[in-house]
Amino acid sequence: MAEEKHWEEGIETHENVIFSCYGGMSNTGITSALACLEAVKELGLEKVVIGCLAGLQHGVQPVMGKTKAAKKVITVDGCPFECSRKTAELAGFKLTKSIVLTRDIGMKKKALHEDIGQNLKPVMEYISQDEVQKAKDLIVKLIVE
């Protein structure tokens, strides 16, 4: 079995890195995640990748190295808690831009637990495709400008 090769400094990598909130307890976190995935789909992996927040928090070398090598480091958070921004900054990264969906596209946060025991809907009924599109467009604009 061939040994798996890990990224190390000097090896080509993605041009830009996005760190996204993936908070599945609210519509804003899920929208942030979906918008980042849509941005990667539109621009391609050579242009942008979604980085691993947990890897930053624990100093995982390939994650740290790829982030250091990136032209732009952008965080996308669903709400004012700004978990992805804080995590990236605590790891020592200066951000190109920090997006907060409640601030930057006017999203209203809805905690999914509010419906537990009542009229629980499928998760995608809490998500607005229009808000995913607006967030994705904002991310793409920041990367290509």
C-alpha positions as CSV (number, residue, x, y, z in Angstrom):
1,M,0.0,0.0,0.0
2,A,1.4,3.4,-1.0
3,E,2.0,5.9,1.7
4,E,-0.4,8.9,1.6
5,K,1.4,12.1,0.7
6,H,0.4,15.1,2.7
7,W,0.7,18.7,1.6
8,E,3.9,20.5,2.7
9,E,5.3,23.9,2.0
10,G,6.3,24.4,-1.6
11,I,3.6,22.2,-3.1
12,E,0.9,23.9,-5.1
13,T,-2.3,24.6,-3.3
14,H,-5.6,26.4,-3.6
15,E,-5.4,30.2,-4.3
16,N,-7.8,31.2,-1.5
17,V,-9.3,29.6,1.7
18,I,-12.7,30.2,3.2
19,F,-13.4,29.2,6.7
20,S,-17.2,28.8,7.3
21,C,-19.5,28.5,10.2
22,Y,-21.3,25.1,9.9
23,G,-23.6,25.7,12.8
24,G,-26.4,23.2,12.3
25,M,-28.4,24.6,15.2
26,S,-29.6,27.6,13.2
27,N,-30.6,28.6,9.7
28,T,-27.7,31.0,9.5
29,G,-25.0,28.4,10.1
30,I,-26.5,26.0,7.5
31,T,-26.8,28.9,5.0
32,S,-23.2,29.9,5.6
33,A,-22.1,26.3,4.9
34,L,-24.2,25.9,1.8
35,A,-23.1,29.3,0.4
36,C,-19.5,28.4,0.8
37,L,-20.0,25.0,-1.0
38,E,-21.8,26.9,-3.8
39,A,-18.9,29.3,-4.1
40,V,-16.4,26.4,-4.4
41,K,-18.7,24.8,-7.1
42,E,-18.8,28.0,-9.1
43,L,-15.1,28.9,-8.8
44,G,-13.5,25.5,-8.7
45,L,-11.0,24.0,-6.2
46,E,-7.9,25.7,-7.8
47,K,-9.5,29.1,-6.9
48,V,-10.9,28.4,-3.5
49,V,-11.3,25.7,-0.9
50,I,-13.2,25.5,2.4
51,G,-10.6,25.2,5.2
52,C,-10.9,23.1,8.3
53,L,-11.6,25.2,11.4
54,A,-10.8,22.3,13.8
55,G,-7.5,21.9,12.0
56,L,-6.7,25.6,12.7
57,Q,-7.6,25.3,16.3
58,H,-5.3,22.3,16.7
59,G,-2.4,23.6,14.6
60,V,-2.7,20.8,12.0
61,Q,0.3,21.5,9.7
62,P,-1.3,21.0,6.3
63,V,-4.2,23.2,7.2
64,M,-1.9,25.9,8.7
65,G,0.4,25.7,5.7
66,K,-2.3,25.9,3.1
67,T,-3.8,28.8,4.9
68,K,-0.5,30.6,5.1
69,A,0.0,30.1,1.4
70,A,-3.4,31.4,0.4
71,K,-3.7,34.8,-1.3
72,K,-7.0,35.5,0.5
73,V,-8.3,34.1,3.8
74,I,-12.1,34.8,4.2
75,T,-14.4,33.8,7.1
76,V,-18.1,33.4,6.7
77,D,-20.2,33.3,9.8
78,G,-23.9,33.0,10.1
79,C,-24.4,35.2,13.2
80,P,-22.7,37.8,15.3
81,F,-21.0,35.1,17.5
82,E,-18.4,35.0,14.6
83,C,-17.0,31.7,15.6
84,S,-15.0,31.1,12.3
85,R,-13.5,34.6,12.4
86,K,-12.4,34.2,16.0
87,T,-11.0,30.8,15.4
88,A,-8.9,31.9,12.4
89,E,-7.7,35.0,14.2
90,L,-6.7,32.9,17.3
91,A,-4.7,30.7,15.0
92,G,-2.8,33.8,14.0
93,F,-4.3,34.6,10.6
94,K,-5.0,38.1,9.3
95,L,-8.2,37.9,7.4
96,T,-8.8,39.5,4.0
97,K,-12.5,39.8,4.9
98,S,-15.0,38.5,7.5
99,I,-18.6,38.0,6.3
100,V,-21.4,37.8,8.8
101,L,-24.7,36.8,7.2
102,T,-27.0,38.6,9.7
103,R,-25.0,41.8,9.2
104,D,-24.0,41.6,5.5
105,I,-27.1,40.2,3.8
106,G,-29.7,41.0,6.5
107,M,-30.5,37.4,7.5
108,K,-32.7,36.8,10.5
109,K,-31.4,34.0,12.7
110,K,-33.8,31.2,13.6
111,A,-32.6,28.6,16.1
112,L,-33.8,25.2,14.9
113,H,-34.5,23.9,18.4
114,E,-37.5,26.3,18.7
115,D,-39.6,23.8,16.8
116,I,-38.5,20.7,18.7
117,G,-41.6,19.0,20.2
118,Q,-43.9,21.2,18.1
119,N,-44.1,21.4,14.3
120,L,-40.7,20.3,13.4
121,K,-40.0,20.8,9.6
122,P,-37.4,19.2,7.4
123,V,-34.1,21.2,7.8
124,M,-34.2,22.7,4.3
125,E,-37.5,24.4,5.0
126,Y,-35.6,26.6,7.4
127,I,-33.2,27.7,4.6
128,S,-33.9,30.3,2.0
129,Q,-32.4,29.6,-1.4
130,D,-32.4,33.4,-2.0
131,E,-30.2,33.9,1.1
132,V,-27.9,31.1,0.0
133,Q,-27.6,32.8,-3.4
134,K,-26.9,36.3,-1.9
135,A,-24.3,34.9,0.5
136,K,-22.6,32.9,-2.3
137,D,-22.6,36.0,-4.6
138,L,-20.9,38.0,-1.8
139,I,-18.2,35.3,-1.3
140,V,-17.5,35.0,-5.0
141,K,-17.2,38.8,-5.3
142,L,-14.7,38.9,-2.6
143,I,-12.6,36.2,-4.1
144,V,-12.5,37.4,-7.7
145,E,-12.0,41.1,-6.9
